[in-house]
Amino acid sequence: MASHPVSQTGTLRGFMSKDNTVRASVVVMTDLVQQLCEIQEMSPSSSVALGRLLVASVLVSSQLKEDQAISFQISGSEEIKKIYAHAQYDGLCRGFISERQAALAVENNKISLKPLIGEGYFVAMTYIPKQKQPQVSQIELQSGEIGEDVAYYLNQSCQIPCLLSLALKIGKGGQVTAAGGVLIELMPGHTEATLSAIEEHHKNSASLSNLIEENKDFKALLDNHAGCIEFREVRSHSVNYGCTCSREKAEQSLFLLSVNDFVEILASQESLNVDCEMCGLNYSFEFDEINLIYKKSGKAQIH
C-alpha cells in the first residue's frame, strides 16, 4: 500500500470533572492541518473551512463509544459547495473541500466563511459497528462559520448541552499556525450553577488560537473555557490522518469515464494521473492499462 503524504500528527486528551458531571476533549493538530493544506495547495479561506470541520469531527468523535465514527458534511450555496470531514473514536481522520482556492472574505479582521458558504445544510452521520446504515441528522446551517453549526447540531439533534470552541489561525505567509479545539459537554446530574459558571467564564476567555500558538498545555486550554472546575485526565491519544484511497479505488473511478473521455485520453498516448482529493496521493496509469480498462468497461467499440 502506498504511503500517504500527510504524515504529521496531533494529540487529543479527554477529561472528566471530579463529580463526573462534565466531560471535555481538547485537541491540538496544527502540524497535521498545515501539512494537509500545504499538500492540497489551499487558500487561507479554504484552510480555515476544512480545518475547522476536521477539528470539530475529531472532538465529537472522541465523545463517542469505542469503534464508532462520525462524518460531517456542509453543503453550501455560494463558492464553497461542499466540505467533508470524517473521524473515528481513536483519532483517525480525513477531510475534503470542493474549492481549494476559495476567495478571501474578511469581517472584523478575521476570515469569515459565511459569505463563502452561504445558505445550506449540515449533515452528521454516525457509524456504529454492526449497523448497516449510519444514523443521519440534518439541520439548516445556522451561521456558516462551522463552530456554531456543530454546536447547534449537538444541542438540538443530540440533546447535549455543550460548549464548542474551534481554533484555526492563518499566519502572514498563509500557513496554518494554530489548529485545535475544546469541547465541553454537560452530563446528567450537572447543576445550573455549573452551566452558568462555564458560560460566564467562556465570555471572558482568551483567544484559543493564540494560546495554541503559544504552545500552552492542554490543561491551560481547558481551564481557559471551563474556569475553576476540577478535571482529571481520562485518556490521551494521537490524531492521525488516515485516507482510505488505493490504486484499486483509483482504477475503479476510471470506469466512470465516458467514451469520449477514453478516446481523447488514448489518442494522446500519454499516461493518466488520478489524484486523491482527500490526501493528494497520485496514482499513474499507463496507456496499456487505460486501454484495458476501456475494454473492460464495455464502452469500447471493437471491430
N, C-alpha and C positions, 0 to 999 in steps of 0.2 A: 504494500500500500504506500502511496506517495506521502511524503511528509508535508503537512500543511504549513503555509507561510507564517501564520500567526502563532508565534512561539512564546510570547510574553504572557505572564500570568498575573492574577490578582489574588486578594485574600479576603475572605469573609469570616466574620466572627459573630456568633449568636450569644445573646444574653437573656437572663431571666431575673426579674426582680425577686428580692428575698421573700416576699409574700406570695410569689407565683401569680400575680395578677397583671403583670406587664411583661411582655417579651419584646425583644428587639434584635434586629440584624443590622450590622454595619459592614459595608464593603468598600474596598479601595481597589480600583482596577485601572489606574491611569495608564500604565505601560501597555496593557492589553488593548485598550481602546485606541490609544495613539498609534500603535503598530497596525491595527486593523484599518484605521482611517488613512494612514500613510500608504499602505499596500493598495487600497482601493481608490487612492487619489481623490479624497473627498474635500469639498469646500468646507469652510468653518461652519456654515449653517447645517450642512448635511452631517458633519461630525457631531454637532450638538444633538441633532434629531435622533440619529441612530444610537449615539452614546447614551442619551437619557433613557431610551426604551430598553436598551440592553442592560443597563444598570438596574432599572426597575424590575425586569424579568428575573434577574439573579436574586434580588432581595425578596421578591414574592415567592419564588420557588424554594427559597431557604426555609420558609414557614410551612411548606407542605410536608407530607409524610414521605418517608424514605421510598425511593424508587419512583416517585411521582415527578411530573414535569409540567411546565406551563408555557404556552405560546401567547404572545401579544401581537396584534396586528392593528395598525392605524391606517384607515383609508381616507384620504383627503380629497378635496375638490379643487385645490389650487395646484401650484407647481409640484409639490411633493404628493404623489398619488398613493404611495404605499411605504410603510415602514414595518418591518417584521423582526421579532426577537423571540428566541426560544431558550429556555434554561431548565436544567434539571436540579433536583434537590442537592446533588453532590457538587454543584458548581460548574458543570459543563454547559457552555452556552454558545450561541451563534446568532448572527443577525444580518439584515439586508435592508437597503434603502433603494427605492426606484430611481431617485435623482441624486447622483453622487456629487453633482456640481450645482446645488441649489443656490439661488441668489442670496445676497446678504440683506437681511432685514433687521433693523436695529430700533429698539424702543428703550428709553431711559438708559442709554449707553450699554445695553445688553442685547445679545442676539435674541430676536423674537421669532418663534415658529408659527404663531397664529396666522400671519399673512401668507406664509408659505404652504400651510396645510389647509387652512380654510375650514369649511364645514365638513362633517363626515362622521365616521363611526370608529369606535374602539371595540375590538373583539378579543376576548380571552378564551383560550382553550386549555382545559386542564386534563392531562393524560394520567390515567390511573391504571396500573397493571391489571390485566385480565379483562378489562373493559374494551370492547371492540371500537367504540367511538368515544372521542373526548367529550367532556362536559363543556358546553359552549355558552358564553354570556356575551351579549352585545348591548352597548349603550351609545348614545349620541355623544360626540366629543363635547366636553364642557368648556375647554379653553384652547385646546390645540397645543398647549405647552408641555404636554405629556405627564408631568408630575401630578397636576391637578386631575387629569383624566384617570390615571391609575388609582389615585386615592379615592375618587368618586366611585370607581368600579368596586373597590374593596368595601367601601361603606354601604353602597346601595345593593350590589349584587351578592356580596358575601356576608353582609351584615356585620362587618368587623370595624369597630371604631379604631381609627388609626391616624398616625401622622407619618407622612412620607416626605422626605427631603432628598432631592436629586441634585448632584453637583457635576457640572460639565463646563470646564473653563478652557478657553482658547487663548493661547499666548499671542504675542505680537507677530510671530513668524507663522501663525496659522496652525501650530501644533497643539495637541491636547496637553495641557499642563496639570489638569486635575479631573479625575473621573471617579465618582463614588456615590454613596448614598446612605441614608439612615431610614429604617422602617421601624416604627414603634407601634405595637398592637396591644390593645387593652383586652385582657382575658376576663372570663366570667369571675365575678367576685370583686372587680375593681370598684372603687368608690368615685363619686362625683368630685370629691376633693382631689383625687389623683388626676382625673381628667382635666380639671381646671388648672392644676399646677403645671401639667405638661403644656397645655395651650398657652398659658401665661408666659412660661419660660421660653417657649418657641418664638413668641413675638419679639423677644429681646435677644435671640440667639445671633451669634456671629456668622459670617459667611462661611458655609460649609466648604465651598470651593477654595477659599483662602486657607482654611485650616488644613485641608488635604494637601494643598500646595506647600504648606509649611511643614509637612510630614508629622503632624500631630498624631499621637497614638489613638487607637480605636476607642479607648475609654473616654478620652477627651472629646472625640467626635460625638459619642453618645451623650455624654454629660452636657454638651452644648445644646442639646434639644430636650433632654429629659430632666435636667436640673438635679435636685437633691435625692432623687430616687436611687436606692441602693441596688446595684445589679451584681450578679455573679456570671462569669463566662461559662457557657454550657457547651459550646462547640466552636471549632475553628477548622477551616479547610481552604484549599487553594481554589481559585476560579480559573478555569482553562477554556480556551476556545476550541470547540470540537465540531468541525464541519463533517458532514456525512457524505460529501461528494466522493466520487470514484471514477475511474476510467470507464467502468461498465455503465454507470449512470450517464456519463457524458455521451457515450456511444448510443444509448437509448434515445437521447434527445435528438440525435441526428435523423432518426427515423421519422421525426415530425416535419422534416423539411419538405417543401413542395417539389414537384417535378422540375419546375423552372429553376429552383434553387440548386438542385442536384446538377442539372445540365450546365448551369453557369459555373459552379464550383469545379466540375470535372473538366470543363473546357479550358479553365485556367491552368490545369496541370499542376496546381500548387497544393501544398498541404493546407489543412484547415485547423485552426486553433479554437478550442472551446474553453472559455474562461468560466470558472465557478463564481457566481455572483455573491456567494457567502464569504469566501475566503480568498479569492483571487488566484487559486491554483489553476495552472494551464495544462490542458490535455491536447496533444497534437495528433492529428490523423493524416496519414499519407494518402496519396492518390489511390493506390490499390485498395486500401481499407475503405475509403469513401465509396469507391466503385462497388465493392462487395456489399456494403450497407444499402446502397441504391438498389441493387438487385434483390436483396433480402426483403426490402420494403414493399416489393410488389409494384412499385411505380415505374420501373424501367420497362421500356418497350423493346423486347428482344425479338430480333428478326432472324 
